[in-house]
Amino acid sequence: MSAPLPLPIDIRLMNWTAAVLLLGCVVAAVVVLGSWVARAPVFALTRVSVEGELAHTSAAQLRADVGPRLAGNFFTVDLQAVRQAFEQLPWVKSARVQREFPGTLRVRLTEQRVAAYWGEPGGDALVNREGEVFEADASGLEDSGLPRLRGAPEQSAQMLAMLGQIAPALSALGAPIDTLTLSEHGSWRALLASGAQVELGSGDAPLLLTRARRLTDTLARVAQQQGRRIDQLEYADLRYASGYALRLKGVTTVSGDAPRPQAPRTSARNHQRG
C-alpha cells in the first residue's frame, strides 16, 4: 500500500485554528463558570463552627473577631488565611481549618495554656507551658496563683524549666515562688509569696538545687537555735561554696567560708555550713 498523502497546508491550518478556538471556548467557559461559582449565593459561607476547649474566650467572640476578615465563598476562601487570622488572636495557640459542604468552615482551636506571668507586674505578657511568651488579657488570672518570670524574652523556656525544678526544692520553706528572676549576668533570684528573697546565684539546675537543698535541709535547725521559725525567713544568700547567709526576723546568720555580703541591719551572727 502506498503511504497516505499529507493534508494540504490550508486544511491543516483550518484544523489548528479549530483546535485553538475550541480550547479558547473551553477556557472561557471555565472562567465564566468560576466567576459564577465565586458569586453564586448558593455557595456562600453560612456558618463558621469553632471547636476546642476554650477557657479564656468564647467561640462567639472568636467568630465575631475573624468573620469580617473572611473573603470568598465555600470554594474560594483561603483556608491558610483563615487559619492565620485565628492564630493572630490573643488566646489562640493554633488552629486547624477545613471545609464542610455545603457552606461551613469547621475550625478546631488549641488555646494557650498559661504557666506563668512574664515581665513587670501590670502587663499582659504571659508564658505558656511550652515556655513561649505571648500577649493576652491577663485580668482574669488575678486569683490563679501563677508565678512570675522576669528575664530576657529569649530565655523564657529556660526560665520555665528552671522554675519547674527550683519550686519543689524551695517548697519546704512554707511559701511558693512568687517571682523568679534571671539577671543579665546570669544570676537567679527567687522571691517567695511570703516576701522572703532567696539569692540562688549563677549556675545550672543541679548546682542551684544543691544550694537550695542545703538551705531547706538545715534552716529549721538554724531558726530554732535563734528562737525563730522557718516562716520568719526574710533573706537567704546561697552563693557560698558550702554554706549560706540568711536573715530571719531580728537575727542574721552568715556563712563563715566566704566574704560576707552587704552588712545586715542586725548584729546577731551565727555560722552555718551545709
NORQUI-V937077 format. One record per pair of residues at least 12 apart in sequence whose ideal C-beta (glycine too) atoms are under 10 Angstrom apart, sorted by the first residue. I is the first residue (numbers start at 1). J is the second residue. If there is no record, write none. Layout:
i=I j=J
i=I j=J
This chain:
i=34 j=75
i=34 j=76
i=37 j=73
i=37 j=74
i=37 j=75
i=37 j=76
i=38 j=72
i=38 j=73
i=38 j=75
i=38 j=76
i=39 j=73
i=39 j=76
i=40 j=73
i=40 j=74
i=40 j=75
i=41 j=73
i=41 j=103
i=42 j=73
i=42 j=74
i=42 j=102
i=42 j=103
i=43 j=72
i=43 j=73
i=43 j=74
i=43 j=75
i=43 j=76
i=43 j=101
i=43 j=102
i=43 j=103
i=44 j=72
i=44 j=73
i=44 j=74
i=44 j=102
i=44 j=103
i=45 j=67
i=45 j=70
i=45 j=71
i=45 j=72
i=45 j=73
i=45 j=74
i=45 j=75
i=45 j=76
i=45 j=77
i=45 j=82
i=45 j=99
i=45 j=102
i=45 j=103
i=45 j=104
i=45 j=105
i=46 j=73
i=46 j=74
i=46 j=102
i=46 j=103
i=46 j=104
i=46 j=105
i=47 j=63
i=47 j=100
i=47 j=102
i=47 j=103
i=47 j=104
i=47 j=105
i=47 j=106
i=48 j=62
i=48 j=63
i=48 j=66
i=48 j=67
i=48 j=70
i=48 j=82
i=48 j=86
i=48 j=97
i=48 j=103
i=48 j=104
i=48 j=105
i=48 j=106
i=48 j=107
i=49 j=63
i=49 j=98
i=49 j=100
i=49 j=104
i=49 j=105
i=49 j=106
i=49 j=107
i=49 j=108
i=50 j=62
i=50 j=63
i=50 j=66
i=50 j=86
i=50 j=92
i=50 j=95
i=50 j=105
i=50 j=106
i=50 j=107
i=50 j=108
i=50 j=109
i=51 j=96
i=51 j=106
i=51 j=107
i=51 j=108
i=51 j=109
i=52 j=92
i=52 j=93
i=52 j=94
i=52 j=95
i=52 j=96
i=52 j=107
i=52 j=108
i=52 j=109
i=52 j=110
i=52 j=111
i=53 j=109
i=53 j=110
i=53 j=111
i=53 j=113
i=54 j=91
i=54 j=92
i=54 j=109
i=54 j=110
i=54 j=111
i=55 j=91
i=55 j=111
i=55 j=112
i=55 j=113
i=55 j=114
i=55 j=140
i=56 j=90
i=56 j=91
i=56 j=92
i=56 j=111
i=56 j=112
i=56 j=113
i=56 j=114
i=56 j=136
i=56 j=137
i=56 j=138
i=56 j=140
i=56 j=141
i=57 j=89
i=57 j=90
i=57 j=91
i=57 j=92
i=57 j=109
i=57 j=111
i=57 j=112
i=57 j=136
i=57 j=137
i=57 j=140
i=59 j=107
i=59 j=109
i=61 j=89
i=61 j=91
i=62 j=85
i=62 j=86
i=62 j=89
i=62 j=91
i=62 j=92
i=62 j=95
i=62 j=107
i=62 j=109
i=63 j=86
i=63 j=105
i=63 j=107
i=65 j=85
i=65 j=86
i=65 j=88
i=65 j=89
i=65 j=90
i=65 j=92
i=66 j=82
i=66 j=85
i=66 j=86
i=66 j=88
i=66 j=89
i=66 j=92
i=66 j=95
i=66 j=105
i=66 j=107
i=67 j=85
i=68 j=85
i=69 j=81
i=69 j=82
i=69 j=84
i=69 j=85
i=69 j=86
i=69 j=88
i=70 j=82
i=70 j=85
i=70 j=105
i=73 j=103
i=74 j=99
i=74 j=100
i=74 j=101
i=74 j=102
i=74 j=103
i=74 j=104
i=74 j=105
i=75 j=99
i=75 j=101
i=77 j=97
i=77 j=99
i=77 j=105
i=78 j=97
i=79 j=96
i=79 j=97
i=79 j=98
i=79 j=99
i=79 j=105
i=79 j=107
i=80 j=97
i=81 j=97
i=82 j=95
i=82 j=97
i=82 j=98
i=82 j=105
i=82 j=107
i=83 j=95
i=83 j=96
i=83 j=97
i=83 j=98
i=83 j=107
i=84 j=97
i=85 j=97
i=85 j=107
i=86 j=107
i=86 j=108
i=86 j=109
i=87 j=109
i=87 j=110
i=89 j=109
i=89 j=111
i=89 j=136
i=90 j=112
i=90 j=124
i=90 j=126
i=90 j=134
i=90 j=135
i=90 j=136
i=90 j=137
i=90 j=138
i=91 j=109
i=91 j=111
i=91 j=112
i=91 j=114
i=91 j=126
i=91 j=134
i=91 j=135
i=91 j=136
i=91 j=137
i=92 j=107
i=92 j=109
i=92 j=110
i=92 j=111
i=92 j=112
i=92 j=134
i=92 j=136
i=93 j=109
i=93 j=110
i=93 j=111
i=93 j=112
i=93 j=113
i=93 j=128
i=93 j=129
i=93 j=130
i=93 j=132
i=93 j=134
i=94 j=108
i=94 j=109
i=94 j=110
i=94 j=111
i=94 j=112
i=95 j=107
i=95 j=108
i=95 j=109
i=95 j=110
i=96 j=108
i=96 j=109
i=96 j=110
i=97 j=109
i=111 j=128
i=111 j=136
i=112 j=126
i=112 j=127
i=112 j=128
i=112 j=129
i=112 j=130
i=112 j=132
i=112 j=134
i=112 j=136
i=113 j=126
i=113 j=128
i=113 j=129
i=113 j=130
i=114 j=126
i=114 j=127
i=114 j=128
i=114 j=129
i=114 j=134
i=114 j=136
i=114 j=138
i=114 j=141
i=114 j=144
i=114 j=146
i=115 j=127
i=115 j=128
i=115 j=129
i=115 j=130
i=115 j=131
i=115 j=132
i=115 j=146
i=115 j=147
i=115 j=149
i=115 j=156
i=115 j=160
i=115 j=163
i=115 j=164
i=116 j=128
i=116 j=129
i=116 j=131
i=116 j=133
i=116 j=146
i=116 j=147
i=116 j=148
i=116 j=149
i=116 j=150
i=116 j=156
i=116 j=159
i=116 j=160
i=116 j=163
i=116 j=177
i=116 j=179
i=116 j=180
i=117 j=138
i=117 j=141
i=117 j=144
i=117 j=146
i=117 j=147
i=117 j=148
i=117 j=149
i=117 j=150
i=117 j=178
i=117 j=179
i=118 j=132
i=118 j=133
i=118 j=134
i=118 j=135
i=118 j=138
i=118 j=148
i=118 j=149
i=118 j=150
i=118 j=151
i=118 j=153
i=118 j=156
i=118 j=159
i=118 j=160
i=119 j=133
i=119 j=148
i=119 j=149
i=119 j=150
i=119 j=151
i=119 j=153
i=119 j=156
i=120 j=148
i=120 j=150
i=121 j=138
i=121 j=148
i=121 j=150
i=121 j=179
i=122 j=138
i=123 j=135
i=123 j=138
i=124 j=136
i=124 j=137
i=124 j=138
i=124 j=139
i=125 j=138
i=125 j=148
i=125 j=149
i=125 j=153
i=125 j=156
i=126 j=138
i=126 j=141
i=126 j=146
i=126 j=148
i=126 j=149
i=127 j=146
i=127 j=147
i=127 j=148
i=127 j=149
i=127 j=153
i=127 j=156
i=127 j=157
i=127 j=159
i=127 j=160
i=127 j=163
i=128 j=156
i=128 j=157
i=128 j=160
i=129 j=160
i=130 j=156
i=130 j=157
i=130 j=160
i=131 j=149
i=131 j=155
i=131 j=156
i=131 j=157
i=131 j=158
i=131 j=159
i=131 j=160
i=131 j=161
i=131 j=163
i=131 j=164
i=132 j=153
i=132 j=156
i=132 j=157
i=132 j=160
i=133 j=149
i=133 j=153
i=133 j=154
i=133 j=155
i=133 j=156
i=133 j=157
i=133 j=160
i=134 j=156
i=145 j=176
i=145 j=178
i=145 j=193
i=146 j=178
i=147 j=160
i=147 j=163
i=147 j=167
i=147 j=176
i=147 j=177
i=147 j=178
i=147 j=179
i=147 j=180
i=147 j=190
i=147 j=191
i=147 j=193
i=148 j=163
i=148 j=177
i=148 j=178
i=148 j=179
i=148 j=180
i=148 j=181
i=148 j=191
i=149 j=162
i=149 j=163
i=149 j=177
i=149 j=179
i=149 j=180
i=149 j=181
i=149 j=182
i=150 j=179
i=150 j=180
i=150 j=181
i=150 j=182
i=150 j=183
i=150 j=189
i=150 j=191
i=151 j=180
i=151 j=181
i=151 j=182
i=151 j=183
i=151 j=184
i=151 j=186
i=151 j=188
i=152 j=182
i=152 j=183
i=152 j=184
i=155 j=182
i=155 j=184
i=155 j=186
i=156 j=182
i=158 j=182
i=158 j=205
i=159 j=180
i=159 j=181
i=159 j=182
i=159 j=188
i=160 j=180
i=161 j=205
i=162 j=180
i=162 j=182
i=162 j=188
i=162 j=190
i=162 j=200
i=162 j=204
i=162 j=205
i=162 j=208
i=162 j=209
i=163 j=177
i=163 j=180
i=163 j=188
i=163 j=190
i=164 j=205
i=165 j=205
i=165 j=206
i=165 j=208
i=165 j=209
i=165 j=212
i=166 j=180
i=166 j=188
i=166 j=190
i=166 j=198
i=166 j=200
i=166 j=205
i=166 j=208
i=166 j=209
i=166 j=211
i=166 j=212
i=167 j=180
i=167 j=190
i=167 j=212
i=168 j=209
i=168 j=212
i=169 j=190
i=169 j=200
i=169 j=205
i=169 j=208
i=169 j=209
i=169 j=210
i=169 j=211
i=169 j=212
i=169 j=213
i=169 j=215
i=169 j=216
i=170 j=190
i=170 j=192
i=170 j=196
i=170 j=198
i=170 j=200
i=170 j=209
i=170 j=212
i=170 j=213
i=170 j=215
i=170 j=216
i=170 j=236
i=171 j=192
i=171 j=212
i=171 j=216
i=172 j=212
i=172 j=213
i=172 j=215
i=172 j=216
i=172 j=217
i=172 j=219
i=172 j=220
i=172 j=230
i=173 j=190
i=173 j=192
i=173 j=193
i=173 j=194
i=173 j=196
i=173 j=198
i=173 j=212
i=173 j=215
i=173 j=216
i=173 j=219
i=173 j=220
i=173 j=230
i=173 j=231
i=173 j=233
i=173 j=236
i=174 j=192
i=174 j=193
i=174 j=194
i=174 j=196
i=174 j=219
i=174 j=229
i=174 j=230
i=174 j=231
i=174 j=233
i=175 j=191
i=175 j=192
i=175 j=193
i=175 j=194
i=175 j=195
i=175 j=196
i=175 j=230
i=175 j=231
i=175 j=233
i=176 j=190
i=176 j=192
i=176 j=193
i=176 j=194
i=177 j=190
i=177 j=191
i=177 j=192
i=177 j=193
i=177 j=198
i=178 j=190
i=178 j=191
i=178 j=192
i=178 j=193
i=178 j=194
i=178 j=195
i=178 j=196
i=178 j=197
i=179 j=191
i=179 j=192
i=179 j=193
i=179 j=197
i=180 j=198
i=180 j=200
i=181 j=197
i=181 j=200
i=182 j=200
i=182 j=202
i=183 j=202
i=185 j=202
i=186 j=201
i=186 j=202
i=186 j=203
i=187 j=199
i=187 j=200
i=187 j=201
i=187 j=202
i=187 j=203
i=187 j=239
i=188 j=200
i=188 j=201
i=188 j=202
i=188 j=203
i=188 j=205
i=188 j=208
i=188 j=211
i=188 j=238
i=188 j=239
i=189 j=201
i=189 j=237
i=190 j=208
i=190 j=212
i=190 j=236
i=190 j=238
i=192 j=231
i=192 j=233
i=192 j=236
i=194 j=230
i=194 j=231
i=194 j=232
i=194 j=233
i=194 j=234
i=195 j=233
i=195 j=234
i=195 j=235
i=196 j=230
i=196 j=231
i=196 j=232
i=196 j=233
i=196 j=234
i=196 j=235
i=196 j=236
i=196 j=246
i=196 j=247
i=196 j=248
i=197 j=233
i=197 j=234
i=197 j=235
i=197 j=236
i=197 j=237
i=197 j=247
i=198 j=211
i=198 j=212
i=198 j=215
i=198 j=233
i=198 j=235
i=198 j=236
i=198 j=237
i=198 j=238
i=198 j=244
i=198 j=246
i=199 j=211
i=199 j=235
i=199 j=236
i=199 j=237
i=199 j=238
i=199 j=239
i=199 j=244
i=199 j=245
i=199 j=246
i=199 j=261
i=200 j=212
i=200 j=215
i=200 j=236
i=200 j=237
i=200 j=238
i=200 j=239
i=201 j=237
i=201 j=238
i=201 j=239
i=201 j=240
i=202 j=239
i=203 j=239
i=207 j=238
i=208 j=238
i=210 j=238
i=210 j=274
i=211 j=236
i=211 j=237
i=211 j=238
i=211 j=239
i=211 j=240
i=211 j=241
i=211 j=242
i=211 j=243
i=211 j=244
i=211 j=274
i=212 j=236
i=212 j=238
i=212 j=244
i=213 j=274
i=214 j=238
i=214 j=240
i=214 j=242
i=214 j=243
i=214 j=244
i=214 j=255
i=214 j=272
i=214 j=273
i=214 j=274
i=215 j=233
i=215 j=236
i=215 j=237
i=215 j=238
i=215 j=243
i=215 j=244
i=215 j=246
i=215 j=272
i=215 j=274
i=216 j=230
i=216 j=236
i=217 j=274
i=218 j=243
i=218 j=244
i=218 j=272
i=218 j=273
i=218 j=274
i=219 j=233
i=219 j=236
i=219 j=244
i=219 j=246
i=219 j=248
i=219 j=253
i=219 j=272
i=221 j=272
i=222 j=244
i=222 j=246
i=222 j=248
i=222 j=251
i=222 j=253
i=222 j=270
i=222 j=271
i=222 j=272
i=223 j=246
i=223 j=248
i=223 j=249
i=223 j=251
i=223 j=253
i=225 j=251
i=225 j=253
i=225 j=270
i=225 j=272
i=226 j=246
i=226 j=248
i=226 j=249
i=226 j=250
i=226 j=251
i=226 j=252
i=226 j=253
i=226 j=268
i=226 j=270
i=227 j=248
i=227 j=250
i=227 j=251
i=228 j=248
i=228 j=249
i=228 j=250
i=228 j=251
i=229 j=248
i=229 j=249
i=230 j=248
i=231 j=248
i=231 j=249
i=232 j=247
i=232 j=248
i=232 j=249
i=232 j=250
i=232 j=251
i=233 j=246
i=233 j=247
i=233 j=248
i=233 j=249
i=234 j=246
i=234 j=247
i=234 j=248
i=234 j=249
i=234 j=250
i=234 j=251
i=234 j=252
i=234 j=264
i=235 j=247
i=235 j=248
i=235 j=252
i=235 j=261
i=235 j=264
i=236 j=248
i=236 j=253
i=237 j=254
i=237 j=255
i=237 j=258
i=237 j=260
i=237 j=261
i=237 j=262
i=238 j=255
i=238 j=274
i=239 j=255
i=239 j=258
i=239 j=261
i=240 j=254
i=240 j=255
i=240 j=256
i=240 j=257
i=240 j=258
i=240 j=259
i=240 j=260
i=240 j=261
i=240 j=272
i=240 j=273
i=240 j=274
i=241 j=255
i=241 j=257
i=241 j=258
i=241 j=273
i=241 j=274
i=242 j=255
i=242 j=256
i=242 j=257
i=242 j=258
i=242 j=272
i=242 j=273
i=242 j=274
i=243 j=255
i=243 j=256
i=243 j=257
i=243 j=258
i=243 j=271
i=243 j=272
i=243 j=273
i=243 j=274
i=244 j=258
i=244 j=272
i=244 j=273
i=244 j=274
i=245 j=258
i=245 j=260
i=245 j=261
i=245 j=262
i=245 j=264
i=245 j=269
i=245 j=270
i=245 j=271
i=245 j=272
i=246 j=264
i=246 j=270
i=246 j=272
i=247 j=261
i=247 j=264
i=247 j=265
i=247 j=266
i=248 j=266
i=248 j=268
i=248 j=270
i=249 j=266
i=250 j=265
i=250 j=266
i=250 j=268
i=251 j=264
i=251 j=266
i=251 j=267
i=251 j=268
i=251 j=269
i=251 j=270
i=252 j=264
i=252 j=265
i=252 j=266
i=252 j=267
i=252 j=268
i=252 j=269
i=252 j=270
i=253 j=268
i=253 j=269
i=253 j=270
i=253 j=271
i=253 j=272
i=254 j=269
i=254 j=270
i=254 j=271
i=254 j=272
i=255 j=270
i=255 j=271
i=255 j=272
i=255 j=273
i=255 j=274
i=256 j=269
i=256 j=270
i=256 j=271
i=256 j=272
i=256 j=273
i=257 j=271
i=257 j=273
